[in-house]
């Protein structure tokens, strides 16, 4: 069984019930999530040996975050304990023409204040096959950029494959800061995951003839983006998610995977969204699983997109689906009929 290490920040998510606005009533749902944690949960649900690395306080909220991961079978043995707070994000889910709103309260979180001495990467990568991180993690600060670099160097020294989801977050750093850090880190990456905006925001590489808000996606433009990324950084594979936003409630969803020779596009799904947070992470988890289990390029992109399509129907950050459920949808059964 392949062993996958993911590294990043897990956060406490506070969200009004359903589609209420902030403090429309006096209740909020408390759950946990974060880019790389979401990937780790997906992979554990697929039966993989999945481990998550971060830094969390020793107090009860930090332990609750650890317990949420353990409940899915994620290995938490390499989580460093220390610091004073768990980062928080507040989510107001959008509906129809009202977009979702995300407010971060993560400054001075344990992982943001972590040091290189907090992680023994040689030990962490013993027996590992894959390492995954996102552009959100180095965006937490220059110290975390250094930690990510040390992790990538250690992974490469042990022959571990590395994937990175560019995941640009304008609330965390500027485009210039992202470009400098990610240009450095991407030299170690084997599989790059992006979306219709990240390649442009981070590296200035844009798909021509595309209007993501008008629902117009140009396949030839995305082929060019994937090839430019692969040529610049020598990626083995480039995956791009393709989202057409009709409204906050309805999106069209597909993906493309470039393997250096072939450009494979998935079938497209029309999504009526329950919760879109974690949609890209569920795609990443599905892609990593597909590659590690030897699926072809076309099979891999179909599995990853189907996994993510299902995530959009599930509350919370985590994708709570099995391999058989994903394969059923990827195989063409998206009827949603009751299973008896």
HELIX and SHEET records of a PDB file:
HELIX    1   1 UNK A   35  UNK A   45  1                                  11    
HELIX    2   2 UNK A   60  UNK A   70  1                                  11    
HELIX    3   3 UNK A  116  UNK A  118  5                                   3    
HELIX    4   4 UNK A  121  UNK A  124  1                                   4    
HELIX    5   5 UNK A  135  UNK A  138  1                                   4    
HELIX    6   6 UNK A  142  UNK A  157  1                                  16    
HELIX    7   7 UNK A  175  UNK A  185  1                                  11    
HELIX    8   8 UNK A  186  UNK A  188  5                                   3    
HELIX    9   9 UNK A  198  UNK A  203  1                                   6    
HELIX   10  10 UNK A  219  UNK A  233  1                                  15    
HELIX   11  11 UNK A  279  UNK A  292  1                                  14    
HELIX   12  12 UNK A  297  UNK A  311  1                                  15    
HELIX   13  13 UNK A  323  UNK A  330  1                                   8    
SHEET    1   A 8 UNK A  49  UNK A  53  0                                        
SHEET    2   A 8 UNK A   3  UNK A   7  1                                        
SHEET    3   A 8 UNK A 130  UNK A 134  1                                        
SHEET    4   A 8 UNK A 161  UNK A 165  1                                        
SHEET    5   A 8 UNK A 191  UNK A 194  1                                        
SHEET    6   A 8 UNK A 237  UNK A 245  1                                        
SHEET    7   A 8 UNK A 250  UNK A 258 -1                                        
SHEET    8   A 8 UNK A 263  UNK A 265 -1                                        
SHEET    1   B 8 UNK A  49  UNK A  53  0                                        
SHEET    2   B 8 UNK A   3  UNK A   7  1                                        
SHEET    3   B 8 UNK A 130  UNK A 134  1                                        
SHEET    4   B 8 UNK A 161  UNK A 165  1                                        
SHEET    5   B 8 UNK A 191  UNK A 194  1                                        
SHEET    6   B 8 UNK A 237  UNK A 245  1                                        
SHEET    7   B 8 UNK A 250  UNK A 258 -1                                        
SHEET    8   B 8 UNK A 269  UNK A 272 -1                                        
SHEET    1   C 4 UNK A  28  UNK A  33  0                                        
SHEET    2   C 4 UNK A  11  UNK A  16 -1                                        
SHEET    3   C 4 UNK A  88  UNK A  92  1                                        
SHEET    4   C 4 UNK A 101  UNK A 105 -1                                        
SHEET    1   D 2 UNK A  55  UNK A  56  0                                        
SHEET    2   D 2 UNK A  80  UNK A  81  1                                        
END                                                                             
